[in-house]
Amino acid sequence: MIINDIKRLAKNSLGFAIGTILTQAIGFFLLPIYTRYLTPADYGILSIASVVSSVLVIFLIFGQGGAIGRFYYDYHHDSTKLRDYLSTICLSVCLISFAICVILCLLGDSFFSIVLSDIPFNPYLILVIWSAFLGVPLNFALILLQVRERAHTYSVINVAKFLISTILIIFFVVMQREGALGSLKGQFVCSIIFFFVALSYLKKDITIKFDRNKFKESFYFGLPLIPHMLAGWITSLIDRLFLSWYWNLSIVGLYSLGYQIGSILSLITTAINFAWVPFFLSKATDEGEKAKHTFSILTTYYMALIGFIGVGIALFAKDVIHLMTVPAYYEASQVVPFIVLAFVLNGMYYMVVNQIFLLKKTKYLAITTFLGALINIGLNFLLIPEYGMIGAAAATAMTYLFTFIGVFLLSNRLFPIKYEYLRISKILFVGISVYAISLFLPEYDILCDIALRCLVILVYPTGLLLIHVFTDEEITQGKIYTGEIMRGRFKKKNV
């Protein structure tokens, strides 16, 4: 039954959400500290460091995170084959990535001094390089927890990482007054700690073993994911480099703050995707064509959810920024609506990309997403010199639109699913209408403004009901499921 699938996804999504949101939202939780102890230029340095770290992770892992997520389902019925596979991939990747980091530390100064002349290679970028390497085993451990649907353990590790990282960053930034360097130090020390945590989890899955055939098969699958992930990096982060070249680090800092607020939606969609990927792959493998109807219905529900969250973020972004930061950062709210739109499109992309992974056609995915990245570079080049951070945000939204359309056409050709286009169109119409209404709201003091926007956001679920997006049966099932959750909480409370 569809309700059982929803329960399974909801349970795992909630578990993954706790860990994913806290891990990726460290910067958001630290905004009151960052905006008071760091200048916009310091914040810009951290944003550029994040760019470097993200691209390093792509090349250090060689797409093997995605490979493990797919090949696990080929080997998990045979523990010996699975252990041989995991040993081959994890040990190979760690050895190769270590060698790359050593070479970067020896030769990287001359390269980075040209590309990032405003940021000293030593110690800033050296800390970034080794933090990225230390995160490789943890990346593999978290992927295994994801495919095994062990959301609780996944969350425990990430919550612990969040708390330790936050404490360390506060110590170096607030107590030691080391600015952007202090934040990087805190992240580095945290990476050391969780390097050993990851090894302790992986030791039961890894022995000293190398299987040449499994290595070739996995790398053949994973290597096309490098341009795919590089394309994702270009789309989400290269705009910071353009802003630093054409404007300054202060603009980078403002844009990064606005991007961070808008990308709250990405934290939600990523958590859901962590639950969706193993659900989709296992159900498609076991049920084949029969699973497509379930995928179609669940995609509609997913769109209604992310539409509601996206509209909410866009409505309250300005108030959140005013509450959490200081006046020097207030202009960051201008880019949030564009970034929210981008991540709504990215959330839609998550729903259609797994067909490509299922059929192991990653080379086609790499071509499509890399074309999107090239378009993003062109749009950044055209828009950023004239429009600054608004141009960067608009370029991001347009690129995500192209990428979604391209991947949707490809995946639906390989593994066609009859989506509920009419219902999804109604959801998008209601979401756009609610945001349009918010543009005409008068400005009050911040408390009255928040209260008024709370009333406006209620138009979204009301609109979905008025235009009959959901059937009476679905509404009834939703009430029953909500009642089950509430009764479960009440019983626990009275135990």
N, C-alpha and C positions, 0 to 999 in steps of 0.2 A: 504493500500500500504506500501511496505517496506520503502519507503522514509519518510513516516509519522512516522514510528517507529524510524527511525534514527534521525529524528528531535526531537522527544520526548526524546530519550536517550541522544542526544547531549546537549539539553537544560538543562536537569537535571544533567547530568554528569558535565557540566561546572559549574553549581551552586554549586554542592557538592564539586567539585574540589577546588574551591576557599577556602572554609572552611576547607576541609580535608587537603589540602596541607599545608596551613598556620599553622594549629594546630599541625600537625605531623612534620613539618619542622622547628620548632622553633630552634632546635639544629643546623640545617644546616645554617640558617640565622645568628646564633650567632657564627659560626665558627671563623670568624676573631677576635672576642672578646675572646672566649674560648681559642683559641690557643695562645693568647698573655697574658692573665691574669690567665690561668690555666696551670699547668704542665700536662704532659701526665698521671701522677698518679692521679691528681685531676679529669681529664677527665674519667679515669678508675673508680673512685668512683661514678661519675654520671651515668656511664653505669651500674654499679652494682645496684645502687639505682633504675634505670629504670627496671632492672630485677625484683627486689622485688616488685615494684609498679605494674608491669604487672601481676604477679602471684596473688597478693592481689586482684586486680580487678576481676580476674577470680572467686575467691572463694567468694567475697563479693556480686557478682551479681547472682551467682547460675545458670547461663545460661538463665536467664530470659530476657535478652536483645534479644536473638534469639527467645525466646518464644513469646514475644510481637510482634516481626516482623512477626511471622507466624499467631498467633491467632487474630491479628488485622483484618485479612481478614474474619475471622469467625464471628466477632461481629460488624464490622463497619456499617452495615446496621441498627443496633438497638442501639441507643445512650445509652439507659439505661443499656443494657447488657455490652456494651463496657466500660462504666464508672464503673460498678461493677467489671469487670475484672481488669481494670487498677488500681483501688483503692486497690483491694485485693493484687495484685502483688507488686505494688510500696511500699505500707506501710509495708507489710511483709518483703520485702527484706531490706528496710531501718532499721527496728528494729533489724533484725537478724544481719545485717552487723555492726551496732553500737555495739552490744554486743560482736561480734568477735574482733573488734578493741580495746575495753576496755580490754578484756582478753589478747590480744597481748601486750598491753602496760604494763600490770602488770607482765606477765610471759615471754615475748619475749626476754628479755635481755640474759637469760641463753642459749636460743636456738640459737639466732643470733650470739652470741659471739663465738660459735663453728663453725658455717657455714661460717660466714663473720668476721673473727677475726680482719681484717685490718680496718674495718669501725665501729666507735663507735655507739652503739645503740641509745644513747642519745647525741645529738639531731637529728643526721642524719636520722636514721630509724624511729624514732617517727614522724618526719615531713612527711616521705613517707607514713606511715600508715594512718595518718589523712587526707592527701591529697587524698589518694585513696578513703577513705570513703566519703569525701565531693564531690567527682566526681560521686557518684552513681546516684543521681537525674538528673544530667546533662546528664549522659549516657542514661537514660530513655527518657528524653526530646528530645535528638537528634534522637533517634530511632523513636519516634513518628513523628518527622519532616520528617524523611526519608521515612517512609511508606506512609505518606500523600503527598509525593513528593513536599514538600515546601522547595525547594532548596535555595530560596532567604533568607528566615528566618534562615535556617540552616547556611548559609554562614555568615550572619550578626553576629550571635552569635559567631561563630568560629573566624571570623576576629577580633571582639572585644576582645575575649579571647587571641588571638595571640598578639595583640598590648599591652594589659595590662600586660600580662605575660612577654613580651619582655622588657617593661619599668621597671618592678619590678626586673627582673633578672639583667639588666644592672645596676640598682641602687645598688643592693646588691653586685654584683661581681666587678663592676668598681669603683663606688663611695665609697662603704664601704670596698672594698678589702677583702671580706669574702670567696673567692674561691668557692669550690664546695658547701659548706654550704650556701653561698649566693644564688646560683642557686636554691637550694631546698627551701630556704625561700621564694624566689620570686614565685615559683610554688605553695607553700602552701597558701600564701596570695591571689593569683589569684583564687585558688580553693574555698576559703571562699566567694569571690565575686560572683563567678558563681554558687555556691550552692544556693544562694538566687535568682539568675536569673532563674535557673531551677525550683525552687519552684513556682515562679511567673507564669511560663508557664504551669506547671502541675496542678495548683490549679483548673482550669476549668474542668479537666479530673478526679479529685480525690475527693472522699468524705470519711468519716469514714465508711468503708464498708468492710466486710470480707465474701467471698463466698467460703465455704469449697470445693465444687466440682470444681470450677474454679481454686482454689489453687492447688488441687491435679493434675488436668489435665495439668496445665501449668508447674508444677514442674516435672511431669512425662516426659514431652517433654524436659524441659530445663536441668535437672540434667545430662543426658548423654552428654550434651554439655560441662560440666566441664572437663571430661577427654579429650574431643575433643579440647577445648581451651587450656587446660594444655599442650596437645601435641604440639599445635602451639607455646606456650611459650617455651617449651623445644627446639623445632626446631630452633627458632629464637634468643633465649637469653641464654640458658644454656652454650653455648660455651664460654661466658664471664667468667663464674664460672670456667670452666676447664682451661682457659688461666690464670686466677688469681692463681689457685692451682699449675699448672705446670710451669708457667712463672712468670709474675709480672704485677702490675697494669699499668705500662707503655705500655706493649704489649697489654693489654686490651684496653687502650686508642687509640692506633694506629689502632687496629682491628675495634673498634667501629666507628672511623672516616671513614675508608674505607667502612664499612658496611652502614654507613649513606649515603654516596655518592651513593652506588649501590642501596640502597633502595628508591632512588628518584622514580624509576619505580613503586615501591609499592604504593607510594602516588597517582600516576595516576590510577593504576588498582583498588585501593581501592575506589577512587572517582567514577570511572565508575561502580564498583560493587554496590555502594550505589544507583545508578540509575537503575542498572540492576535487582537487587533483587525485588523491587516492580513491575517493568515492567514484569519480568518473572512470578512472582506469580499471578499477576492479569490477564495476558494474558493466562497463562496455565489454570487458573481456569475458565475463560470465554470461551476460544476457544478449550481447550483440544488438540486433535490430530492435528487440523488445525494449531496450533501455532508452531509446531515442525519445519516446513520448514523455518519460519521466524527466529527461534533460530539458525538454522544451518547457514544461510547466514550471520546473524549478528556476529556469532562467527568467521567466516572467516575474516570479516572486522576488528574485534577486534584484531585478531592475527596479521594482517598486521600493525595495529597501534602500538601495544606494541612491535612488533619486531623492528620497526623503532626507537622508543624511547629507547629501550634497547640497540641497537647497538650504538646509539648516546651517551648514558651515558658511555658505555664501551670505546668508542673512546676518549672522552674528559675528562675522570676522572682525569688523571694525570695532565693535564693542569689546571683544576679547583682546585685541591689540591695545586698545586704550587702557584696559584694566591691568594688563600684564606687563606693559612696557612703559617707556618714558617718551615724551614728545618727539625726540629725535628719530623715533621709529614709526610714528603714526602713518606716514605716507605708504608704508608697506601694504596697507589694506587695499590699495588700488589694484594690485595684481591678483588678489585672491579669487575673484569670480572666474577669471581665465584659467587659473590652476585647478579650481574645482571642476570646471567643464572638462579639462584635460583628463582628470582622474575618473570622472564618470565614464568617459570614452575608454580609458584604460581598464576600468572594471568590466566593461562590455567585452573588451578584448580577452580578458581572462576566461570568459564563458565559451569562446570559440577556438582558442588556441590549442586546447588539449586534444582535439581530434588529430592534429598534426603529430603530436607526441605519441599518441596511441598507435599510429601507423608508421612511426619512425621516419617521417619525411622531413627531418630537421633542416636539410639543405634548402628546401623551398621556403621554409620559415626564415632562414638566414637572409635569403635574397630579398624577401618582402620587407622585413624590418630594417635591413641595411639601406634599402632605397628610401625608407621613411627617414632614416638618420641623415642621409644626404640632403633630402628636402629640408630637414630641420636646420642644417648648416646654412643652406641657401637663404632660408627665411630669417635666421639670426643675422646673417650678413646684410640683408636688405633692411630689416626693421630696427635692429638695436642702435645703429648710429644715429637714427633720426628720432626714435621713440623711447629709447632707453629700456627700463625694466618693463614697461607696458608692451613694448615690441617683443621682448623676450617671452613674456607670458603668452601673448597672442601666437607667437611661433610655436610654442609648446602645445597649445590647444589644437592648432591646425595640423601639426605633425601626428598627434595621437589620433585625430580623425582619419587621416590617410592610412595610418598603420592598422587601425581597427578595420577599415573597409577592405584593405588588401588581405589581411589575415582571414577575415570572415569569408571572402570570396574563395580563397584557397581551401580553407577547412571545410566549407560546405560543399565543395566539389569532391573532396576526398571522402568525407563522412557526412553526407547531407542529413540535416536535422530540420524538421518542419517547425520553425519557431512561431510563436503566437504574435505575429507582427502587428495585428490590430490592437491587441491589449497593450503591447509595449509602446506603440505610438500614442495611445491615450495617456500612459504613464508619463512619457516625455512631454506631452502637451500640458499636463497639469503642473509638472515641475517647472517648466519654462514660464507658465502663467503666474505661478506663485512668486517666482523671483522678479518677474516684471512688475507685479503689484508692489513689491518692496522698494522699487526704484522711485516710487512716487510718495513714499512716506515722509512726513515732515520730521525735522530733527528736534529732539527734546534732550533733556539731560539724560545721562547714560542709563539710569534705572528705569525711567519712563520709556526710553527707546527699547530696552530689552523686553519690557512688558508688552509693548505694542508688537514687537516682532514675534513674541511667543504666540500672540493671537493670529498673526499672519501665517505662521508655519502650520497652524491647525487647518488652514484651508487645503493643505495638501491631502491628508487622509479623507477629508470631507469631499474633496473633488473626485477622488478615486471612487468613492461610494456613489456619488451622484451620477457619474457617467458609466456606472456599472462595469468597472474594471474587473471586479471579482464577483463570482456567482454566489447565490445564497448558500449553496452547499459548502463552498470554500470558506465563507464567513463563519458558518456554523462550525466547521472543523477547526478553524482558527480559534474560536471561542472555547471549544472543548480542550484544545491543546494548551491554551493559556490557563484554563481552569486547572488542568492537571499539574502544570508548573506551580501555580499558586498553592494548590492543596499539598503538593510535595514540600514546599517551603514551610507551610503551616505545621505539617506533621513534624518536620525536623525541629522547628522552633519549640514544639511542645514535648519533645522527647526528653 
